[in-house]
């Protein structure tokens, strides 16, 4: 995926990504733009599907081929409780060959039947449904806060470039960027809900399956943690993008024409920073898909992350596989969307595809 | 951070100090490493010695869930986390650099296939790989964590290494070495690798930052490699429920991990600024 490529700048070979020339070079010169766009979309979707398939192989190998689930589930009992062991073997189809099990599992995933939980015998789909929604809401709220906050901070920082304010922002951002998410979360909890103040609830308690957002106060700390973890990356990339733009000739010209600085920033700088912005936001949203694991566990938030930790602890292989596929799928889809959006927002790329 | 200092291509002391982020970051990192290394000799009590009631405020930082002295556990508990994190970083760097340089230097279909596979692994959030494998083992071991975290770093390192190596393979000194008939292995080892040390060092610092987060994070999630032993990550999990009663049992290890991560991140940022300044000219 080209999105990820931009995060680790390829200093030596800008623009020589294998995808870029291939879209125009291989095909005959004259063809309708509609066909060109269709081919392009098909190629993108095909690559995403290929990635997801490889991911499914990886998930399966990691969970089914490496260890012994029966031993992991039963522990020391595995040797004595032969009846239960046999039952689990039966349920996980452990007597079939690895190959058959993989296709069986993949078929189930594609037809919407990811199997049955080993821990409580309920269908995985039923157990996961609500949790996907809960996690989705958490990530969405975090994203809604992150975008304006980080763009705003980056703008302030770029405008006061190399002044004291800018240096201060950079120092804070750099410090936050290094901190693991659970460190940020625990410090927030101890400051705002236990040790110093007692203002906010430390854990999300959803009694009897009510949605967590019915108690908005309990959402504040999880969202704040995610924002503090993700925003620094966005701020750093946006700041350097803005500075690049502000150094460019057309911004100089606009200033020479006497355009006020505020308008220069808004109309010339911010607009040209949109594409890198989309890329970095997409990447961070994709990161959130896994970043929520530790944060949900910390706050006992009833989402897929906390569920994943529980399932891993119980060696509930079908649950783990399904949850891992969801997380990876979110990652792939978000990257795809960010890629497509940023190409659609770049006139140069658009003409490269349609002509 | 001793590993960073010794592998650096001898940056002069003056240059080192002129990059404040690197100097401050290295100092912070060195401080935490020092605490972890000499800690066990300074600890007032033993690692598993009961010194009072659970969660009491006996001793400097109080006691933990079993009544063990938190300060002593803190002084004992740094070694395992730091060693595992460092080892995982080394594994990730070696694997990643190997793959990256191979892909860049071989080019063609090999490059395409390797990088496509790389993308599939990258679609995989780092901590997920570890959790997946842990779901099928009854008791995780330290070397397992080292391998898993290291392998999850590798594709990310490979991407960086490939990018840097790609630029180098087109440079004159590599062409010259090729024209002289030097073997490919020799060119990679003698010409390409030494010129990559700057960006790779910055990457190493960054990877170490993420390693400590992941290693401690896995322990925090309750996957203890050595239950009962003092370990910063495990301490957080053990005493988590008593944050209200005895905050230091959790906060002390959290702060140590946080300080270390900030230090390595600062140092990594300093190195990348240093090398990018040098590279522009």
Interface residues (C-beta under 8 A of the other chain):
Chain A: X1 X4 X5 X8 X9 X10 X11 X12 X13 X16 X18 X50 X51 X52 X54 X55 X58 X59 X62 X63 X64 X66 X67 X68 X69 X71 X72 X75 X174 X175 X177 X178 X179 X180 X181 X182 X183 X186 X187 X189 X190 X194 X195 X202 X287 X289 X290 X291 X293 X294 X297 X308 X309 X311 X312 X313 X315 X316 X317 X320 X324 X327 X328 X331 X332 X335
Chain B: X21 X111 X112 X115 X116 X117 X119 X120 X121 X122 X123 X124 X125 X126 X127 X128 X129 X131 X132 X133 X134 X135 X136 X137 X138 X156 X159 X160 X163 X164 X166 X167 X168 X170 X199 X209 X212 X213 X214 X216 X217 X220 X221 X222 X223 X236 X243 X244 X247 X250 X251 X254 X257 X258 X261 X262 X263 X264 X265 X266 X269 X279
